[in-house]
Amino acid sequence: MADSMIRAMTWNLWWRFGPHWRDRQPAVLETLRRLRPDVIALQEVWSAEGTTQAHELAAALTMHAVFASPSYPPAPGGDEEEDWAGVDLGIAVLSRWPILDSAAPVMPARHRGWDPVALTVRVDHPAGPLPIVAACLDYGVPYTDDRIAQGAFVTDLATDPRFDGPCPVLLMGDLNAATGSPVLRAAEDVLVDAWTAGGGAPGAITLPSTHPSAPLEAGPQMVDQRIDHIFFRAGREDQDVQVEGVQLAGDPIGGIFPSDHRGVVADLRWRG
């Protein structure tokens, strides 16, 4: 039986925040072109005027896209910036293969005035349906009860028996929590952290304080931590899933940082 493979990536694209957001778009696209991921979970994705950042990237990369909102943080709107008015903020999944179906279940959020969603997608991978759970969890440390509940919620989605099958199940996103956090306890109990399984550096950082616009107000639970993650589980009992390599992405291109987050990439191989 031949092995099956996938390159998975998760990346927070920083919406239209920060200076000169338009100048960052070519750097985002060039980064994705260089890495050539098969499936991508994106967070802080903009949507406006009948299109989304995800669909524009998908068109340029010859991929398929699905977008859902609302997510974290809330879109600012208003007149503070000319390019913010009427622009939505959400999450998305891009895939090299067609998307079979998707859903946007509402996550628990007792402290927020909106209903943030996760995104579940099944991709038409050559080996069979590939399930993906994409999410951006609450960043508010005072609302850690919601953060823990959301961590358990997306873990429940990733372990739903309806996703059992010929491919691993992926949970990817900006989970706004470092390894060992109570927010990730449910996921770490039943899923595999691809970064660790792939031999990634223990001190890896995806929200660096060295970024020129680093959100230092987020505090030590977020800043200079690895808070963007790829978790997975086998799709069935006899499936052996190996992580052949991991890497961070998002170096400056032409002197421009594509995002304030680093992306996480994992190469998975499986059989059975």
PADRENNU-639482 format. One record per residue (C-alpha): x, y, z. Coordinates in nm, 4 decimals. Layout:
REM PADRENNU-639482
+----------+----------+----------+
:     east :    north :       up :
+----------+----------+----------+
:        X :        Y :        Z :
...
+----------+----------+----------+
This chain:
REM PADRENNU-639482
+----------+----------+----------+
:     east :    north :       up :
+----------+----------+----------+
:   0.0000 :   0.0000 :   0.0000 :
:   0.1441 :   0.3380 :  -0.1022 :
:   0.1934 :   0.6052 :   0.1603 :
:  -0.0156 :   0.9197 :   0.1509 :
:   0.1279 :   1.2648 :   0.2195 :
:   0.0204 :   1.6183 :   0.2897 :
:   0.1867 :   1.9519 :   0.3662 :
:  -0.0331 :   2.1396 :   0.6133 :
:   0.0046 :   2.5010 :   0.7217 :
:  -0.1633 :   2.7392 :   0.9634 :
:  -0.1081 :   3.1156 :   0.9541 :
:  -0.2628 :   3.4254 :   1.1111 :
:  -0.2596 :   3.6915 :   0.8356 :
:  -0.3109 :   3.9976 :   1.0613 :
:  -0.6253 :   4.1173 :   0.8769 :
:  -0.5810 :   4.4838 :   0.7740 :
:  -0.4080 :   4.5756 :   1.0967 :
:  -0.0680 :   4.7380 :   1.1140 :
:   0.0898 :   4.9833 :   0.8716 :
:   0.0541 :   4.9467 :   0.4938 :
:  -0.1590 :   4.6310 :   0.4897 :
:  -0.1784 :   4.6375 :   0.1089 :
:   0.1993 :   4.6125 :   0.0829 :
:   0.1898 :   4.2900 :   0.2845 :
:  -0.0356 :   4.1030 :   0.0417 :
:   0.2351 :   4.0217 :  -0.2183 :
:   0.4596 :   3.8959 :   0.0625 :
:   0.1816 :   3.6677 :   0.1914 :
:   0.1298 :   3.5280 :  -0.1582 :
:   0.5011 :   3.4834 :  -0.2247 :
:   0.5454 :   3.2986 :   0.1055 :
:   0.2677 :   3.0552 :   0.0150 :
:   0.4065 :   3.0075 :  -0.3352 :
:   0.7483 :   2.9191 :  -0.1964 :
:   0.6100 :   2.6700 :   0.0568 :
:   0.3423 :   2.5108 :  -0.1637 :
:   0.1237 :   2.3774 :   0.1191 :
:  -0.1576 :   2.1409 :   0.0235 :
:  -0.4001 :   2.2688 :   0.2870 :
:  -0.3882 :   2.5954 :   0.4799 :
:  -0.5835 :   2.7207 :   0.7805 :
:  -0.5907 :   3.1008 :   0.7862 :
:  -0.6940 :   3.3374 :   1.0648 :
:  -0.7624 :   3.7134 :   1.0694 :
:  -0.8752 :   3.6988 :   0.7079 :
:  -1.0560 :   3.9991 :   0.5592 :
:  -1.3801 :   3.9910 :   0.3621 :
:  -1.5163 :   4.2883 :   0.1689 :
:  -1.6914 :   4.3918 :  -0.1513 :
:  -1.8029 :   4.0437 :  -0.2492 :
:  -1.4671 :   3.8716 :  -0.2062 :
:  -1.2314 :   3.7538 :   0.0667 :
:  -0.8573 :   3.7514 :   0.1119 :
:  -0.8769 :   3.3697 :   0.1154 :
:  -1.0518 :   3.3524 :  -0.2209 :
:  -0.8083 :   3.5985 :  -0.3766 :
:  -0.5150 :   3.3904 :  -0.2531 :
:  -0.6829 :   3.0705 :  -0.3719 :
:  -0.7337 :   3.2151 :  -0.7206 :
:  -0.3670 :   3.3157 :  -0.7420 :
:  -0.2503 :   2.9754 :  -0.6154 :
:  -0.5019 :   2.7636 :  -0.8104 :
:  -0.6548 :   2.6373 :  -0.4880 :
:  -1.0035 :   2.6092 :  -0.3383 :
:  -1.1255 :   2.8239 :  -0.0472 :
:  -1.3964 :   2.8468 :   0.2148 :
:  -1.4423 :   3.1406 :   0.4540 :
:  -1.6434 :   3.1811 :   0.7764 :
:  -1.7025 :   3.4615 :   1.0256 :
:  -1.7134 :   3.6143 :   1.2800 :
:  -1.3896 :   3.5261 :   1.4506 :
:  -1.1343 :   3.6883 :   1.6813 :
:  -1.0676 :   3.9735 :   1.7165 :
:  -1.3798 :   4.1682 :   1.6182 :
:  -1.3434 :   4.3675 :   1.2990 :
:  -1.2906 :   4.7315 :   1.4066 :
:  -1.5145 :   4.8908 :   1.1434 :
:  -1.5886 :   5.2605 :   1.1823 :
:  -1.3930 :   5.5509 :   1.0420 :
:  -1.0645 :   5.5000 :   1.2267 :
:  -0.9052 :   5.3729 :   0.9069 :
:  -1.0410 :   5.4243 :   0.5558 :
:  -0.9846 :   5.0569 :   0.4646 :
:  -1.1632 :   4.9184 :   0.7725 :
:  -1.5188 :   5.0393 :   0.7160 :
:  -1.7535 :   4.7553 :   0.6223 :
:  -1.4777 :   4.4934 :   0.6235 :
:  -1.5422 :   4.1600 :   0.7967 :
:  -1.2870 :   3.9417 :   0.9785 :
:  -1.2952 :   3.5624 :   0.9785 :
:  -1.1149 :   3.2349 :   0.9285 :
:  -1.0623 :   3.0257 :   0.6164 :
:  -0.9294 :   2.7015 :   0.4739 :
:  -0.7472 :   2.6743 :   0.1422 :
:  -0.7002 :   2.3385 :  -0.0290 :
:  -0.5186 :   2.2088 :  -0.3336 :
:  -0.8065 :   1.9646 :  -0.3795 :
:  -1.1804 :   2.0403 :  -0.3997 :
:  -1.3694 :   2.0988 :  -0.0766 :
:  -1.6388 :   1.8363 :  -0.0225 :
:  -1.8309 :   2.0183 :   0.2494 :
:  -1.7890 :   2.2667 :   0.5309 :
:  -1.9658 :   2.3947 :   0.8426 :
:  -1.9152 :   2.6848 :   1.0834 :
:  -2.0166 :   2.5705 :   1.4336 :
:  -2.0464 :   2.8437 :   1.6970 :
:  -1.7931 :   2.8227 :   1.9792 :
:  -1.8762 :   2.8943 :   2.3446 :
:  -1.8187 :   3.2612 :   2.4299 :
:  -1.9988 :   3.3813 :   2.7424 :
:  -1.8028 :   3.7063 :   2.7675 :
:  -1.8357 :   3.8296 :   2.4092 :
:  -2.1133 :   4.0131 :   2.2322 :
:  -2.0817 :   3.8089 :   1.9137 :
:  -2.0823 :   3.4371 :   1.8275 :
:  -1.7333 :   3.3326 :   1.7085 :
:  -1.7212 :   3.0279 :   1.4839 :
:  -1.4822 :   2.7459 :   1.4110 :
:  -1.4630 :   2.5975 :   1.0618 :
:  -1.4866 :   2.2272 :   0.9767 :
:  -1.3981 :   2.1174 :   0.6256 :
:  -1.3622 :   1.7885 :   0.4416 :
:  -1.1154 :   1.7999 :   0.1537 :
:  -1.1187 :   1.5599 :  -0.1412 :
:  -0.7676 :   1.4227 :  -0.0824 :
:  -0.6593 :   1.1429 :  -0.3220 :
:  -0.6648 :   0.8953 :  -0.0310 :
:  -1.0184 :   0.9943 :   0.0705 :
:  -1.1916 :   1.2701 :   0.2677 :
:  -0.9416 :   1.4721 :   0.4726 :
:  -1.1093 :   1.6430 :   0.7724 :
:  -0.9796 :   1.9799 :   0.8932 :
:  -1.0881 :   2.1809 :   1.1956 :
:  -0.9696 :   2.5422 :   1.1709 :
:  -1.0071 :   2.7929 :   1.4531 :
:  -0.8909 :   3.1119 :   1.6173 :
:  -0.9533 :   3.1015 :   1.9921 :
:  -1.0190 :   3.3891 :   2.2308 :
:  -0.7068 :   3.5827 :   2.3287 :
:  -0.8512 :   3.7490 :   2.6413 :
:  -0.6608 :   3.6165 :   2.9414 :
:  -0.9330 :   3.7452 :   3.1810 :
:  -1.1748 :   3.5248 :   2.9838 :
:  -0.9745 :   3.2064 :   3.0207 :
:  -1.2905 :   3.0174 :   3.1117 :
:  -1.4061 :   3.0807 :   2.7539 :
:  -1.0611 :   2.9973 :   2.6189 :
:  -1.0596 :   2.6617 :   2.7972 :
:  -1.4154 :   2.5884 :   2.6814 :
:  -1.3203 :   2.6713 :   2.3233 :
:  -1.0105 :   2.4514 :   2.3416 :
:  -1.2306 :   2.1616 :   2.4517 :
:  -1.4899 :   2.2470 :   2.1842 :
:  -1.2498 :   2.2300 :   1.8882 :
:  -1.0940 :   1.9142 :   2.0328 :
:  -1.4398 :   1.7569 :   2.0423 :
:  -1.4836 :   1.8513 :   1.6773 :
:  -1.1496 :   1.6936 :   1.5837 :
:  -1.2329 :   1.3701 :   1.7662 :
:  -1.5879 :   1.3387 :   1.6285 :
:  -1.6280 :   0.9794 :   1.4977 :
:  -1.7932 :   1.1123 :   1.1807 :
:  -1.4448 :   1.2232 :   1.0740 :
:  -1.2977 :   0.8727 :   1.1116 :
:  -1.1676 :   0.7475 :   0.7798 :
:  -0.8726 :   0.7018 :   0.5461 :
:  -0.6979 :   1.0300 :   0.6333 :
:  -0.5790 :   1.1892 :   0.9573 :
:  -0.7904 :   1.4605 :   1.1164 :
:  -0.6192 :   1.8009 :   1.1464 :
:  -0.6845 :   2.0723 :   1.4055 :
:  -0.5077 :   2.3907 :   1.2977 :
:  -0.5154 :   2.7521 :   1.3970 :
:  -0.4146 :   3.0425 :   1.6124 :
:  -0.5164 :   2.8849 :   1.9420 :
:  -0.3782 :   3.1773 :   2.1443 :
:  -0.2178 :   2.9465 :   2.3981 :
:   0.1255 :   2.7958 :   2.4475 :
:   0.1913 :   2.4280 :   2.5025 :
:   0.1113 :   2.3244 :   2.8569 :
:  -0.1597 :   2.5887 :   2.8882 :
:  -0.4949 :   2.4816 :   3.0359 :
:  -0.6458 :   2.6024 :   2.7067 :
:  -0.4692 :   2.3210 :   2.5201 :
:  -0.5118 :   2.0518 :   2.7851 :
:  -0.7970 :   1.8757 :   2.6044 :
:  -0.6123 :   1.8797 :   2.2715 :
:  -0.2835 :   1.7639 :   2.4205 :
:  -0.4611 :   1.4760 :   2.5968 :
:  -0.6009 :   1.3172 :   2.2793 :
:  -0.4250 :   1.4709 :   1.9773 :
:  -0.0641 :   1.4822 :   1.8600 :
:   0.1238 :   1.8128 :   1.8430 :
:   0.2809 :   1.8021 :   1.4960 :
:   0.5558 :   2.0465 :   1.5938 :
:   0.6814 :   1.8255 :   1.8746 :
:   0.6327 :   1.5032 :   1.6777 :
:   0.8302 :   1.6504 :   1.3884 :
:   1.1260 :   1.7460 :   1.6048 :
:   1.0555 :   2.1178 :   1.6075 :
:   1.2640 :   2.3372 :   1.8370 :
:   1.1120 :   2.3465 :   2.1888 :
:   1.1609 :   2.7229 :   2.2101 :
:   0.9934 :   2.8061 :   1.8793 :
:   0.7961 :   3.1324 :   1.8754 :
:   0.5052 :   3.2282 :   1.6487 :
:   0.4205 :   3.5689 :   1.8029 :
:   0.7632 :   3.7333 :   1.8376 :
:   0.8303 :   4.0506 :   2.0337 :
:   1.0935 :   4.1371 :   1.7721 :
:   0.8274 :   4.2194 :   1.5121 :
:   0.8117 :   4.5979 :   1.4532 :
:   0.4387 :   4.6000 :   1.5417 :
:   0.4412 :   4.3238 :   1.8009 :
:   0.1273 :   4.3330 :   2.0226 :
:   0.3226 :   4.3540 :   2.3462 :
:   0.0024 :   4.4328 :   2.5345 :
:  -0.1008 :   4.0694 :   2.4817 :
:   0.1392 :   3.9789 :   2.7617 :
:   0.3751 :   3.6899 :   2.8336 :
:   0.1118 :   3.4192 :   2.7833 :
:   0.1014 :   3.5104 :   2.4139 :
:   0.4088 :   3.7108 :   2.3152 :
:   0.7294 :   3.5142 :   2.2509 :
:   0.5337 :   3.1888 :   2.2671 :
:   0.4287 :   2.9257 :   2.0139 :
:   0.0557 :   2.9934 :   2.0085 :
:  -0.0178 :   2.8768 :   1.6513 :
:  -0.0559 :   2.5014 :   1.6243 :
:  -0.1153 :   2.1969 :   1.4074 :
:  -0.2575 :   1.9000 :   1.5968 :
:  -0.3699 :   1.5728 :   1.4409 :
:  -0.5048 :   1.2258 :   1.5110 :
:  -0.5145 :   0.9102 :   1.3039 :
:  -0.8327 :   0.8592 :   1.1064 :
:  -0.8616 :   0.4988 :   1.2168 :
:  -0.7028 :   0.2565 :   1.4560 :
:  -0.4568 :   0.0914 :   1.2167 :
:  -0.3307 :   0.4174 :   1.0653 :
:   0.0324 :   0.5118 :   1.1255 :
:   0.0880 :   0.8874 :   1.0896 :
:   0.4401 :   1.0268 :   1.0863 :
:   0.5562 :   1.3894 :   1.0823 :
:   0.8494 :   1.4113 :   0.8439 :
:   0.9329 :   1.7744 :   0.9065 :
:   0.8142 :   2.1029 :   1.0499 :
:   0.9121 :   2.4642 :   0.9931 :
:   0.8122 :   2.8209 :   1.0695 :
:   0.7241 :   3.0623 :   0.7907 :
:   0.6785 :   3.4353 :   0.7449 :
:   1.0244 :   3.5880 :   0.7078 :
:   1.0318 :   3.9401 :   0.5639 :
:   1.0214 :   3.9601 :   0.1855 :
:   1.1658 :   4.2750 :   0.0352 :
:   1.1900 :   4.4150 :   0.3879 :
:   0.8180 :   4.3624 :   0.4553 :
:   0.6841 :   4.1265 :   0.7209 :
:   0.3818 :   3.9423 :   0.5755 :
:   0.2205 :   3.9209 :   0.9225 :
:   0.2909 :   3.9753 :   1.2893 :
:   0.2536 :   3.5976 :   1.3367 :
:   0.4762 :   3.3234 :   1.2070 :
:   0.3107 :   3.0426 :   1.0174 :
:   0.3546 :   2.6761 :   1.1109 :
:   0.4112 :   2.4084 :   0.8444 :
:   0.4074 :   2.0303 :   0.8923 :
:   0.4690 :   1.7482 :   0.6450 :
:   0.2648 :   1.4379 :   0.7313 :
:   0.2899 :   1.0891 :   0.5839 :
:   0.0584 :   0.8005 :   0.6665 :
:  -0.0467 :   0.4515 :   0.5670 :
:  -0.3147 :   0.2122 :   0.6815 :
+----------+----------+----------+
